[in-house]
Amino acid sequence: MSVDDSKGHDTVQPEKKKPRWISYLWDTFDKPPAERRLLMKLDAALLCFGAVGYFVKSVDQYNINNAFVSGMKEDLGLYQNQLNYIQTAWSLGYMLGQIPSNIILSRARPRYWIPSLEVCWSVLTLSLSRCNHAYQFYIIRFLVGLCESGYYPGIQHSLGSWYRRDELGKRACILQICSAVGQMVSGYMMGGVYHLGGYGGHKGWQWAYIIDGSLSLPMAIAGFFLLPDVPEITKSWYLSEEEIKLSQLRMQLEGRKPRSKYTKAKLKRIFTSWHIYLMSIVYVAFNNGITNTQPVFQQFLRNSKNPEYSVSQVNNYATTTSAMQVFMTIIYAWLSDTVLKGRRWPPLVFGGFVNIICYVSLAVWNVPKWWKWTCFIGAGASYGLGGLCMAWANEVCERDSEERAITIAAMNEIAYLLQIWLPLIVWQQVDAPRYFKGYVTVSCMSVLLIVMSLVVRHLHNREQSAGVVKRHQGPGVDSCLQLQTHTHDNNLQQGEKDKGENRNTAGQGHGASDLELAKSMAFVSTLSPVSSSSASTTTMAKEYRHHKEVLSPTDSVDIEMETRPSRIV
């Protein structure tokens, strides 16, 4: 018997609430009070820690490029392809740590694991200031990449464990914005500390590593107190018991499953699904279809003879690409969550076309100088698409928490697997600033990004239409707080009554969870008044019980209580 057969039973279809204009600025403003308080706490703790930590990580990641053109090359005699090898060492460590880190993350508490990684890379970053030989950079940058590998996918998985569809895209992209700001600050910081050369016996570029490592350590320590783990195991000091239950209910209504054990059947299902492979190809095409890890703009400015640019100008002017990234990432994130009603693929396709225009022009190279500058800066329009890729993966894999963790890690891992060897071929330092092979490669990757985005969209739509994945589409204005009854006591009494009825009809197995659901929804009903168009808690509990009764135990886990009809994207 299918889920659709339950339509003959008593159900109330809530009228869809029209979002207020203020929700287009920030979704929290259009939520009921209790849910608003919860989101404000999560934003202040989880989102702020993740954003600031990723900002510091980005400063560290891009410092190597800025240091290289700010005296490190000459001081250490790095005139061959040593920069490529240093970047490759970091990419190798970053690639190797991805999946193991997220597997550990799905078993351990994130508030212990993620900050511990940040402590390690902070200490290693400080030690870079004492390196005098290329091989020392190879070793330490490998270890830095290994420690940093678990941060970005770990934070993205955590965001997907707390935020709903209309909330996730913006917050995932805020991390990308912080990455761009980190790259900008890295350039400005290098332009400033370059003049500190000689103080304390350190070169200017060495001071950059000292400052960066000093910034990371306090944030790492704060993470032990700020990260809330995930809803099903959280013991966060700033969340009340009622808010924890509300968080669990939000994920239940969104269709995101909590943690469960790794089994052979689960692993087989994960690695035989298209999710992990095609989402990885999408992210590979994005990650290797941009030039943010290569100092292409800096090398162009540094090699310019008419006019010539100072070290500070080289570092500062190149930050305009990151400024473009910040601007466009904000547009992508807000449009995706609001106007595009949760669709992630349109910005990816648009960014791919921008890449093709910019990088084909740079591959031609003999174009007017103003157009070269336009392409270098305009290429930043696609740098911030990674957040939408991760948000999309969280939604595609929402039925299984472990699949989400492994898929997000695999996306990053496979992307950086290419970055271990591909730059050694197409981004050779001796080819600067022309980089013909590099620009042709990223142009091809952009074509692949467009194609794969449309393929994933098609397959995901097919899953939805087939009923394999039942979930919301569009902005989540139908808050879980709108599932209410008139009074708290009536709902609790009805929940107790429903528990007895369920035991008589379906045995002891389902009654407890039904009562727990009714109690959770009854609690929600006491937090804020809502309109009369809302569906009642009792109705939702009855509908939930009916689904459990008509399906086998293994099928029942795929049922999601929706407060509005699904829509194909």
C-alpha positions as CSV (number, residue, x, y, z in Angstrom):
1,M,0.0,0.0,0.0
2,S,1.6,3.3,-1.0
3,V,1.7,6.6,0.8
4,D,-0.8,8.0,-1.6
5,D,-3.4,5.6,-0.4
6,S,-3.6,7.5,2.8
7,K,-5.2,10.4,1.1
8,G,-8.6,9.0,1.9
9,H,-8.0,9.4,5.6
10,D,-8.7,12.6,7.5
11,T,-6.0,15.1,6.6
12,V,-5.9,18.8,6.6
13,Q,-3.9,20.5,3.9
14,P,-2.6,23.8,5.3
15,E,-2.9,26.9,3.2
16,K,0.5,28.0,2.1
17,K,1.6,31.1,3.9
18,K,2.9,33.9,1.7
19,P,6.3,35.0,2.8
20,R,6.7,38.5,4.0
21,W,9.2,40.8,2.2
22,I,11.5,40.8,5.2
23,S,12.1,37.0,4.7
24,Y,14.0,37.9,1.5
25,L,16.5,39.8,3.6
26,W,17.0,37.1,6.2
27,D,14.7,34.1,6.7
28,T,14.8,34.2,10.5
29,F,12.8,37.4,10.6
30,D,9.8,35.6,9.1
31,K,9.8,32.8,11.6
32,P,7.6,32.4,14.7
33,P,9.2,33.6,18.0
34,A,10.4,30.3,19.4
35,E,12.0,29.2,16.1
36,R,13.5,32.7,15.7
37,R,15.2,32.4,19.0
38,L,16.6,29.0,18.1
39,L,18.0,30.2,14.8
40,M,19.5,33.3,16.4
41,K,21.4,31.0,18.8
42,L,22.5,28.7,16.0
43,D,23.7,31.6,13.9
44,A,25.6,33.2,16.7
45,A,27.4,30.0,17.6
46,L,27.6,27.4,14.8
47,L,27.5,29.8,11.8
48,C,29.8,32.4,13.3
49,F,32.3,29.8,14.4
50,G,32.2,28.1,11.0
51,A,32.5,31.4,9.1
52,V,35.3,32.9,11.2
53,G,37.2,29.6,11.2
54,Y,36.9,29.3,7.5
55,F,38.0,32.9,7.1
56,V,41.2,32.1,9.1
57,K,41.8,28.9,7.1
58,S,41.5,30.9,3.8
59,V,44.0,33.5,5.0
60,D,46.4,30.7,5.7
61,Q,45.7,28.9,2.4
62,Y,46.3,32.0,0.3
63,N,49.2,33.4,2.3
64,I,51.5,31.0,0.5
65,N,50.8,32.7,-2.9
66,N,51.0,36.2,-1.5
67,A,54.2,35.4,0.4
68,F,55.7,33.9,-2.7
69,V,55.4,37.2,-4.7
70,S,56.3,39.3,-1.6
71,G,59.9,38.2,-1.1
72,M,59.8,34.5,-0.2
73,K,60.7,33.5,-3.8
74,E,63.9,35.6,-3.7
75,D,64.8,34.9,-0.1
76,L,64.6,31.1,-0.5
77,G,65.7,30.9,-4.1
78,L,62.5,29.3,-5.4
79,Y,62.9,30.0,-9.1
80,Q,61.7,26.7,-10.5
81,N,58.4,24.9,-9.8
82,Q,58.8,24.8,-6.0
83,L,55.5,26.8,-5.6
84,N,53.7,24.1,-7.5
85,Y,55.2,21.4,-5.2
86,I,54.3,23.3,-2.1
87,Q,50.7,23.7,-3.3
88,T,50.6,20.0,-4.3
89,A,51.8,18.9,-0.8
90,W,49.0,20.9,0.8
91,S,46.5,19.4,-1.7
92,L,47.7,15.9,-1.0
93,G,47.2,16.2,2.7
94,Y,43.8,17.9,2.1
95,M,42.7,15.1,-0.1
96,L,43.8,12.2,2.1
97,G,42.0,13.5,5.2
98,Q,38.6,14.3,3.7
99,I,36.6,11.0,4.0
100,P,38.4,9.7,7.2
101,S,37.7,13.0,8.9
102,N,34.0,13.0,8.0
103,I,33.6,9.3,9.0
104,I,35.1,10.2,12.4
105,L,32.8,13.2,12.5
106,S,29.8,11.0,12.1
107,R,30.8,8.9,15.1
108,A,32.5,11.5,17.4
109,R,31.2,14.8,18.7
110,P,31.9,17.6,16.2
111,R,32.6,20.1,19.1
112,Y,35.7,18.0,20.0
113,W,36.9,16.9,16.6
114,I,36.6,20.1,14.5
115,P,38.3,22.5,17.0
116,S,41.1,19.9,17.6
117,L,41.9,20.0,13.9
118,E,42.0,23.8,14.0
119,V,44.4,23.8,17.0
120,C,46.8,21.5,15.0
121,W,46.8,23.6,11.9
122,S,47.3,26.8,13.9
123,V,50.5,25.5,15.5
124,L,51.7,24.2,12.1
125,T,51.1,27.6,10.5
126,L,53.2,29.3,13.2
127,S,56.0,26.9,12.4
128,L,56.0,28.0,8.7
129,S,57.6,31.2,9.8
130,R,60.8,29.3,10.7
131,C,61.1,27.4,7.4
132,N,64.3,28.2,5.5
133,H,64.2,25.4,2.8
134,A,61.7,24.3,0.3
135,Y,61.5,20.7,1.7
136,Q,60.4,22.1,5.0
137,F,57.5,23.8,3.3
138,Y,56.6,20.6,1.6
139,I,56.3,18.6,4.9
140,I,54.5,21.3,6.9
141,R,52.1,22.3,4.2
142,F,51.2,18.6,3.8
143,L,50.4,18.4,7.5
144,V,48.5,21.7,7.4
145,G,46.4,20.3,4.5
146,L,45.7,17.1,6.4
147,C,44.4,19.0,9.5
148,E,42.4,21.5,7.4
149,S,40.8,18.7,5.4
150,G,38.1,18.0,7.9
151,Y,37.0,21.6,8.6
152,Y,35.0,22.7,5.5
153,P,33.1,19.4,4.9
154,G,32.6,19.1,8.6
155,I,31.0,22.5,9.0
156,Q,28.9,22.0,5.9
157,H,27.6,18.7,7.3
158,S,26.8,20.4,10.6
159,L,24.9,23.2,8.8
160,G,22.9,20.5,7.0
161,S,22.1,18.9,10.3
162,W,20.5,22.0,11.8
163,Y,19.1,24.2,9.0
164,R,16.1,23.7,6.7
165,R,15.9,24.2,3.0
166,D,15.0,27.9,3.0
167,E,17.8,28.5,5.5
168,L,20.7,26.4,4.2
169,G,21.8,28.0,1.0
170,K,22.5,31.4,2.5
171,R,24.4,30.0,5.4
172,A,26.5,27.6,3.2
173,C,27.4,30.4,0.9
174,I,28.4,32.6,3.9
175,L,31.3,30.3,4.3
176,Q,32.3,30.9,0.7
177,I,32.0,34.7,1.3
178,C,34.4,34.3,4.3
179,S,36.8,32.4,2.1
180,A,36.8,35.3,-0.4
181,V,37.2,37.9,2.5
182,G,40.1,35.7,3.8
183,Q,41.8,35.9,0.4
184,M,41.3,39.6,0.3
185,V,42.6,40.1,3.9
186,S,45.6,37.9,3.0
187,G,46.5,40.3,0.3
188,Y,46.0,43.4,2.4
189,M,47.8,41.8,5.3
190,M,50.8,40.9,3.2
191,G,50.9,44.4,1.8
192,G,51.1,45.7,5.4
193,V,53.4,43.2,7.1
194,Y,55.8,43.3,4.1
195,H,57.1,46.5,5.7
196,L,57.8,44.7,9.0
197,G,60.8,42.9,7.5
198,G,63.7,43.0,9.9
199,Y,61.6,43.3,13.1
200,G,62.3,40.4,15.5
201,G,64.7,39.0,13.0
202,H,61.9,38.0,10.6
203,K,61.2,38.8,7.0
204,G,57.9,40.5,6.1
205,W,56.4,37.3,4.6
206,Q,57.3,35.4,7.8
207,W,55.3,37.8,9.9
208,A,52.2,36.9,7.9
209,Y,52.4,33.3,9.1
210,I,53.0,34.4,12.7
211,I,49.9,36.6,12.6
212,D,47.8,34.0,10.9
213,G,48.6,31.3,13.4
214,S,48.0,33.7,16.3
215,L,44.5,34.4,14.9
216,S,43.6,30.7,14.5
217,L,44.3,29.5,18.1
218,P,41.7,31.6,20.0
219,M,39.0,30.6,17.5
220,A,40.0,26.9,17.8
221,I,39.6,27.1,21.6
222,A,36.3,28.8,21.3
223,G,35.0,26.0,19.2
224,F,35.1,23.5,22.1
225,F,32.4,25.7,23.7
226,L,30.4,27.0,20.7
227,L,29.8,24.0,18.4
228,P,26.4,22.4,19.2
229,D,27.2,18.9,17.8
230,V,24.1,17.6,15.9
231,P,20.5,17.7,17.2
232,E,20.2,14.0,18.2
233,I,23.2,14.1,20.5
234,T,23.7,17.8,21.4
235,K,24.2,18.8,25.0
236,S,25.0,22.4,24.2
237,W,24.9,24.8,27.2
238,Y,23.0,27.5,25.3
239,L,20.2,25.4,24.0
240,S,17.3,24.5,26.3
241,E,15.7,21.0,26.2
242,E,12.7,22.4,24.4
243,E,14.9,24.0,21.7
244,I,16.7,20.7,21.2
245,K,13.4,18.9,20.7
246,L,12.3,21.6,18.3
247,S,15.6,21.2,16.4
248,Q,15.0,17.5,16.1
249,L,11.4,18.1,14.9
250,R,12.6,20.6,12.3
251,M,14.9,18.0,10.8
252,Q,12.2,15.4,10.9
253,L,9.8,17.6,9.0
254,E,12.6,18.4,6.5
255,G,13.2,14.7,5.9
256,R,16.8,14.7,7.2
257,K,17.6,11.5,9.0
258,P,19.6,11.4,12.3
259,R,22.8,9.4,12.8
260,S,22.7,5.6,12.5
261,K,25.2,2.8,12.5
262,Y,27.4,1.9,9.5
263,T,26.3,-1.4,8.1
264,K,27.3,-3.4,4.9
265,A,23.9,-2.7,3.5
266,K,24.2,1.1,4.2
267,L,27.7,1.2,2.6
268,K,26.5,-0.7,-0.4
269,R,23.6,1.6,-0.9
270,I,25.8,4.7,-0.6
271,F,28.4,3.5,-3.0
272,T,25.9,2.1,-5.6
273,S,23.9,5.3,-5.7
274,W,24.5,8.1,-8.3
275,H,24.5,10.7,-5.5
276,I,28.1,10.3,-4.4
277,Y,29.6,10.0,-7.9
278,L,27.7,12.7,-9.8
279,M,27.7,15.2,-7.0
280,S,31.5,14.7,-6.8
281,I,31.8,15.3,-10.5
282,V,29.8,18.6,-10.1
283,Y,32.2,19.7,-7.4
284,V,35.3,18.6,-9.2
285,A,34.2,20.6,-12.2
286,F,33.5,23.7,-10.0
287,N,36.7,23.4,-7.9
288,N,39.0,22.8,-10.8
289,G,37.2,25.2,-13.1
290,I,38.4,28.3,-11.2
291,T,41.8,29.8,-10.6
292,N,41.5,30.9,-7.0
293,T,44.3,28.7,-5.8
294,Q,46.7,30.0,-8.5
295,P,48.2,33.5,-8.3
296,V,47.3,34.3,-11.9
297,F,46.3,37.9,-11.4
298,Q,49.3,38.5,-9.1
299,Q,51.7,37.0,-11.7
300,F,50.1,39.1,-14.5
301,L,50.6,42.3,-12.4
302,R,54.1,41.3,-11.2
303,N,55.3,40.7,-14.8
304,S,53.8,43.9,-16.1
305,K,56.4,46.2,-17.6
306,N,54.2,49.1,-18.7
307,P,53.2,50.1,-16.1
308,E,55.2,48.4,-13.3
309,Y,53.4,47.6,-10.0
310,S,54.8,47.6,-6.5
311,V,54.5,44.6,-4.2
312,S,51.7,46.3,-2.3
313,Q,49.8,47.1,-5.5
314,V,50.2,43.5,-6.7
315,N,48.7,42.2,-3.5
316,N,46.0,44.8,-3.2
317,Y,44.8,45.0,-6.8
318,A,44.4,41.2,-7.0
319,T,41.8,41.3,-4.2
320,T,39.3,42.8,-6.6
321,T,38.6,39.3,-7.8
322,S,37.7,38.3,-4.3
323,A,35.5,41.3,-4.0
324,M,33.6,40.1,-7.0
325,Q,33.3,36.7,-5.4
326,V,31.7,38.2,-2.3
327,F,29.2,40.3,-4.3
328,M,28.1,37.4,-6.5
329,T,28.0,34.8,-3.8
330,I,25.6,37.0,-1.8
331,I,23.4,37.3,-4.9
332,Y,23.5,33.5,-5.6
333,A,22.7,32.6,-2.0
334,W,19.8,34.9,-1.6
335,L,18.3,34.2,-5.0
336,S,18.7,30.4,-4.5
337,D,16.9,30.4,-1.2
338,T,14.1,32.9,-2.1
339,V,13.3,33.7,-5.7
340,L,14.5,30.4,-7.1
341,K,12.7,28.5,-4.3
342,G,15.6,26.3,-3.2
343,R,16.9,25.5,-6.7
344,R,20.7,25.3,-6.7
345,W,21.4,24.5,-10.4
346,P,20.7,27.9,-12.1
347,P,23.6,29.8,-10.4
348,L,25.9,26.9,-11.2
349,V,25.0,27.0,-14.9
350,F,25.3,30.8,-14.9
351,G,28.7,30.7,-13.2
352,G,29.9,28.1,-15.8
353,F,29.0,30.5,-18.7
354,V,30.8,33.4,-17.0
355,N,33.9,31.1,-16.6
356,I,33.9,30.2,-20.3
357,I,33.8,33.8,-21.4
358,C,36.6,34.9,-19.0
359,Y,39.0,32.0,-19.4
360,V,38.6,31.6,-23.2
361,S,39.5,35.3,-23.5
362,L,42.6,34.8,-21.2
363,A,43.6,31.7,-23.2
364,V,43.6,33.9,-26.4
365,W,45.6,36.4,-24.3
366,N,46.1,38.9,-27.1
367,V,43.1,41.0,-26.1
368,P,42.9,44.6,-24.9
369,K,44.4,45.2,-21.5
370,W,41.0,46.5,-20.1
371,W,39.4,43.3,-21.1
372,K,42.1,41.3,-19.5
373,W,41.5,43.1,-16.2
374,T,37.7,42.5,-16.7
375,C,38.3,38.8,-17.1
376,F,40.6,38.5,-14.1
377,I,38.1,40.3,-11.9
378,G,35.0,38.9,-13.5
379,A,36.2,35.3,-13.0
380,G,35.6,35.8,-9.3
381,A,31.8,35.6,-10.1
382,S,32.0,31.8,-10.0
383,Y,34.4,31.4,-7.0
384,G,31.5,31.3,-4.5
385,L,29.5,28.4,-6.0
386,G,30.9,25.8,-3.7
387,G,28.4,26.6,-0.9
388,L,25.5,25.9,-3.3
389,C,27.2,22.6,-4.3
390,M,27.4,21.6,-0.7
391,A,23.8,22.7,0.1
392,W,22.6,20.7,-2.9
393,A,24.5,17.6,-1.6
394,N,22.9,18.0,1.8
395,E,19.5,18.0,0.2
396,V,20.1,15.2,-2.3
397,C,21.4,12.9,0.5
398,E,19.0,14.1,3.2
399,R,17.6,10.6,3.8
400,D,20.8,9.3,5.3
401,S,23.1,11.3,7.6
402,E,26.1,9.0,6.9
403,E,25.6,9.3,3.2
404,R,25.6,13.1,3.6
405,A,28.8,13.0,5.5
406,I,30.6,10.6,3.1
407,T,29.3,12.4,0.0
408,I,30.3,15.9,1.1
409,A,33.8,14.6,2.0
410,A,34.1,12.7,-1.3
411,M,33.2,15.8,-3.2
412,N,36.0,17.7,-1.6
413,E,38.4,14.7,-1.7
414,I,38.0,13.9,-5.4
415,A,38.2,17.6,-6.3
416,Y,41.6,17.9,-4.5
417,L,42.8,14.6,-5.9
418,L,42.9,16.4,-9.2
419,Q,44.6,19.4,-7.6
420,I,47.5,17.1,-6.6
421,W,48.7,16.5,-10.1
422,L,46.8,18.8,-12.5
423,P,48.5,22.1,-11.5
424,L,51.9,20.4,-12.1
425,I,50.8,20.0,-15.7
426,V,48.7,23.0,-16.6
427,W,49.7,25.7,-14.0
428,Q,53.5,25.4,-14.2
429,Q,55.2,28.4,-12.6
430,V,57.5,28.7,-15.6
431,D,54.5,29.4,-17.9
432,A,53.5,32.5,-15.9
433,P,51.7,34.8,-16.6
434,R,50.5,33.3,-19.9
435,Y,49.2,29.9,-18.5
436,F,47.6,28.9,-21.8
437,K,47.2,25.2,-20.8
438,G,45.6,26.3,-17.5
439,Y,43.0,28.6,-19.0
440,V,42.0,26.0,-21.6
441,T,41.6,23.4,-18.8
442,V,39.4,25.5,-16.6
443,S,37.3,26.4,-19.7
444,C,36.7,22.7,-20.3
445,M,35.9,22.2,-16.6
446,S,33.3,24.9,-16.8
447,V,31.6,23.1,-19.7
448,L,31.5,20.0,-17.6
449,L,30.0,21.9,-14.7
450,I,27.1,23.1,-16.8
451,V,26.4,19.6,-18.2
452,M,26.6,17.8,-14.9
453,S,24.4,20.4,-13.1
454,L,21.7,19.7,-15.6
455,V,22.2,15.9,-15.4
456,V,21.9,16.0,-11.6
457,R,18.9,18.2,-11.8
458,H,17.2,15.7,-14.1
459,L,18.0,12.6,-12.0
460,H,17.0,14.4,-8.8
461,N,13.7,15.4,-10.3
462,R,13.1,11.8,-11.4
463,E,13.7,10.6,-7.9
464,Q,11.2,13.1,-6.6
465,S,8.6,12.3,-9.2
466,A,9.0,8.6,-8.5
467,G,8.4,9.3,-4.8
468,V,11.9,8.0,-3.8
469,V,12.7,11.3,-2.0
470,K,9.7,13.2,-0.5
471,R,10.6,16.6,0.6
472,H,9.7,20.3,0.5
473,Q,10.4,22.6,-2.3
474,G,10.4,26.3,-2.1
475,P,11.2,28.6,0.8
476,G,10.3,27.0,4.2
477,V,7.7,29.6,5.2
478,D,5.5,26.8,6.5
479,S,7.4,26.6,9.7
480,C,7.1,23.6,11.9
481,L,5.8,26.0,14.5
482,Q,2.6,26.3,12.4
483,L,1.7,22.6,13.2
484,Q,-0.5,23.6,16.1
485,T,-3.6,23.0,18.1
486,H,-5.7,25.4,20.2
487,T,-4.3,24.3,23.6
488,H,-1.4,22.4,24.9
489,D,-3.4,20.3,27.3
490,N,-5.8,19.1,24.7
491,N,-2.9,17.9,22.5
492,L,-1.3,16.0,25.3
493,Q,-4.5,14.3,26.2
494,Q,-5.1,13.5,22.6
495,G,-1.5,12.2,22.3
496,E,-2.1,9.8,25.3
497,K,-5.4,8.7,23.7
498,D,-3.7,8.1,20.4
499,K,-1.0,6.1,22.1
500,G,-3.6,3.7,23.5
501,E,-5.4,3.4,20.2
502,N,-2.1,2.7,18.4
503,R,-1.1,0.0,20.9
504,N,-4.4,-1.8,20.2
505,T,-4.1,-1.6,16.4
506,A,-0.4,-1.7,15.7
507,G,1.3,-3.1,18.8
508,Q,3.7,-1.6,21.2
509,G,6.4,-0.8,18.7
510,H,5.0,2.4,17.2
511,G,3.0,3.9,20.1
512,A,5.9,5.4,22.0
513,S,7.3,7.2,19.0
514,D,3.8,8.4,18.0
515,L,3.3,9.8,21.5
516,E,6.7,11.4,21.4
517,L,5.8,13.0,18.1
518,A,2.5,14.2,19.5
519,K,4.2,15.6,22.6
520,S,6.8,17.4,20.5
521,M,4.2,19.0,18.3
522,A,2.0,19.8,21.3
523,F,5.0,21.6,22.8
524,V,5.5,23.5,19.6
525,S,1.9,24.5,19.7
526,T,2.4,26.4,23.0
527,L,5.3,28.6,21.7
528,S,3.5,31.0,19.4
529,P,0.0,31.8,18.1
530,V,-0.6,31.1,14.4
531,S,-3.4,31.5,11.9
532,S,-6.4,29.2,11.6
533,S,-5.1,27.8,8.4
534,S,-2.5,25.7,10.2
535,A,-2.8,22.0,10.3
536,S,-3.4,20.5,13.7
537,T,-0.9,18.5,15.7
538,T,-3.4,15.7,16.2
539,T,-4.0,15.5,12.5
540,M,-0.3,15.3,11.8
541,A,0.2,12.7,14.4
542,K,-2.7,10.6,13.0
543,E,-1.3,10.9,9.5
544,Y,2.1,9.9,10.7
545,R,0.8,6.8,12.5
546,H,-1.2,5.9,9.4
547,H,1.9,6.0,7.2
548,K,3.7,3.8,9.7
549,E,0.9,1.3,9.8
550,V,0.6,0.9,6.0
551,L,4.3,0.6,5.4
552,S,6.8,-2.0,6.4
553,P,9.3,-1.0,9.1
554,T,12.0,-0.6,6.6
555,D,9.9,1.6,4.3
556,S,8.6,3.8,7.1
557,V,11.9,5.6,7.6
558,D,11.5,7.2,4.2
559,I,8.2,8.9,5.2
560,E,8.3,12.6,5.7
561,M,5.6,14.7,7.1
562,E,5.2,17.6,4.7
563,T,3.3,20.8,5.4
564,R,3.0,21.6,1.8
565,P,3.0,19.7,-1.5
566,S,6.2,18.7,-3.1
567,R,7.3,20.6,-6.2
568,I,9.7,19.4,-8.9
569,V,12.6,21.7,-9.5
